[in-house]
Amino acid sequence: MPLSTIDIAALMAAVYCGRYEKVNSIDKILLIVGVSIFGLLGAIHLLYTFLLPSLHPYDPNVIEVMKSTSLRLTQETTIWRAWLGFNGSHSLGVMLFAAIYLPLIIFHFAVIRDSLWFSVLPVILAILYLILAKKYWFKIPLFGILMSLVCFITSAWLINQ
């Protein structure tokens, strides 16, 4: 995910104030790569959900049926609106993971290094997403999640050895 002007300014301020920990160890680099892949997949998914037709059915009749059918759970929404909402919240969740972990890795790596939970949590999350990707999705997210998982497992092993 490209850095925005605000991100670059925050990073420069952190370096100037001495709060930036150098990213010079392979465990940090692997975590940054893995988390960045997750964040990028989440951002692309959000874009595909709301701005591009990439996640829409090929058959426009399916969309019309989804727009005219409600859930059994409630009639307050349609299948189409629920589909968009589920995809949007899924994207935001993955992006939130990246938004929390990237600054944690860069500015407070000791929290991850000193906590079995924070060092292994990305592994657990990636395994769960890998199961979903294998069962329900397609090759691109499966491959991206698999690459992240390899980074997370290696990093967790290096941190906890």
Legacy VTK file of the C-alpha trace (Angstrom):
# vtk DataFile Version 3.0
C-alpha trace
ASCII
DATASET POLYDATA
POINTS 161 float
0.000 0.000 0.000
1.618 3.318 -1.013
2.375 5.803 1.720
0.351 8.994 1.744
1.817 12.419 2.416
0.446 12.225 5.965
2.114 8.819 6.534
5.448 10.121 5.261
5.159 13.258 7.419
4.336 11.145 10.492
7.287 8.862 9.782
9.630 11.837 9.356
8.372 13.373 12.611
8.887 10.066 14.413
12.446 9.775 13.081
13.157 13.384 14.094
11.766 12.805 17.615
13.678 9.552 18.017
10.572 7.343 18.287
11.330 5.364 15.130
12.911 1.948 15.559
15.093 1.001 12.623
13.669 -1.746 10.465
16.885 -3.682 10.176
16.009 -7.189 11.275
14.506 -9.889 9.116
11.680 -10.562 11.609
10.471 -6.952 11.269
10.874 -6.922 7.506
8.898 -10.166 7.150
6.106 -8.800 9.323
5.996 -5.562 7.323
5.817 -7.502 4.046
3.104 -9.865 5.305
0.983 -7.126 6.849
1.402 -4.931 3.758
0.115 -7.736 1.540
-2.961 -8.061 3.770
-3.537 -4.292 3.702
-3.152 -4.181 -0.075
-5.583 -7.073 -0.561
-8.092 -5.314 1.711
-7.770 -2.026 -0.192
-8.153 -3.753 -3.565
-11.166 -5.655 -2.244
-12.776 -2.397 -1.086
-12.121 -0.815 -4.480
-13.558 -3.854 -6.282
-16.622 -3.834 -4.021
-17.686 -0.214 -4.422
-15.960 1.328 -7.449
-15.434 -1.479 -9.968
-17.743 -4.274 -11.097
-15.093 -6.936 -10.445
-17.041 -8.627 -7.625
-20.433 -8.286 -9.294
-22.123 -11.275 -10.934
-21.693 -11.568 -14.717
-25.440 -12.006 -15.135
-27.208 -8.673 -14.464
-30.397 -10.605 -13.701
-28.686 -12.039 -10.620
-28.072 -8.507 -9.318
-31.737 -7.631 -9.892
-32.865 -10.715 -7.974
-30.409 -9.890 -5.169
-31.800 -6.344 -5.035
-35.390 -7.592 -4.790
-34.817 -10.377 -2.216
-34.416 -9.917 1.530
-32.675 -12.089 4.068
-34.627 -14.571 6.187
-33.074 -12.898 9.196
-34.607 -9.490 8.427
-36.489 -7.665 5.712
-34.689 -4.415 6.522
-32.124 -5.038 3.824
-31.723 -6.884 0.549
-29.288 -9.615 -0.402
-27.511 -7.059 -2.638
-27.102 -4.472 0.128
-25.970 -7.188 2.553
-23.464 -8.444 -0.074
-21.998 -4.956 -0.419
-21.944 -4.463 3.356
-20.296 -7.826 4.050
-17.638 -7.185 1.434
-17.065 -3.627 2.679
-16.739 -4.637 6.324
-14.476 -7.536 5.348
-12.182 -5.091 3.525
-12.176 -2.636 6.413
-11.323 -5.393 8.909
-8.272 -6.474 6.930
-7.211 -2.858 6.443
-7.648 -2.216 10.194
-5.360 -5.163 10.949
-2.711 -3.601 8.693
-3.309 -0.111 10.108
-2.700 -1.398 13.650
0.205 -3.743 12.977
2.311 -1.553 10.656
2.789 1.258 13.213
3.251 -1.353 15.946
6.049 -2.999 13.952
7.711 0.294 12.990
7.349 2.291 16.203
6.813 -0.239 19.019
8.324 -3.537 17.912
9.121 -4.422 21.526
5.380 -4.966 22.104
5.408 -7.702 19.453
8.816 -9.079 20.425
7.887 -9.323 24.121
4.431 -10.835 23.603
3.764 -14.342 22.355
0.192 -13.237 21.574
1.153 -10.284 19.342
3.869 -12.273 17.585
1.557 -15.228 16.811
-1.729 -13.374 16.162
-0.863 -12.648 12.489
-0.184 -16.379 11.988
-3.584 -17.295 13.456
-5.374 -14.660 11.384
-3.611 -15.709 8.178
-4.456 -19.388 8.767
-8.130 -18.520 9.225
-8.151 -16.371 6.087
-6.283 -19.102 4.183
-9.027 -21.605 5.092
-11.683 -19.171 3.843
-9.715 -18.436 0.681
-9.228 -22.130 -0.089
-12.876 -22.991 0.482
-14.718 -19.936 -0.899
-12.486 -17.577 -2.869
-10.123 -17.689 -5.832
-6.380 -17.984 -6.480
-5.212 -14.365 -6.134
-6.254 -13.850 -2.494
-5.238 -17.434 -1.709
-1.729 -16.805 -3.051
-1.426 -13.413 -1.273
-2.580 -14.858 2.036
-0.223 -17.806 1.638
2.719 -15.435 1.048
1.714 -13.450 4.149
1.393 -16.636 6.192
4.929 -17.716 5.250
6.200 -14.268 6.323
4.227 -14.419 9.590
5.322 -17.948 10.507
8.978 -17.191 9.801
8.831 -13.922 11.728
7.076 -15.521 14.714
9.665 -18.311 14.738
12.550 -15.804 14.635
10.990 -13.680 17.388
10.218 -16.601 19.710
13.254 -18.839 19.218
LINES 1 162
161 0 1 2 3 4 5 6 7 8 9 10 11 12 13 14 15 16 17 18 19 20 21 22 23 24 25 26 27 28 29 30 31 32 33 34 35 36 37 38 39 40 41 42 43 44 45 46 47 48 49 50 51 52 53 54 55 56 57 58 59 60 61 62 63 64 65 66 67 68 69 70 71 72 73 74 75 76 77 78 79 80 81 82 83 84 85 86 87 88 89 90 91 92 93 94 95 96 97 98 99 100 101 102 103 104 105 106 107 108 109 110 111 112 113 114 115 116 117 118 119 120 121 122 123 124 125 126 127 128 129 130 131 132 133 134 135 136 137 138 139 140 141 142 143 144 145 146 147 148 149 150 151 152 153 154 155 156 157 158 159 160
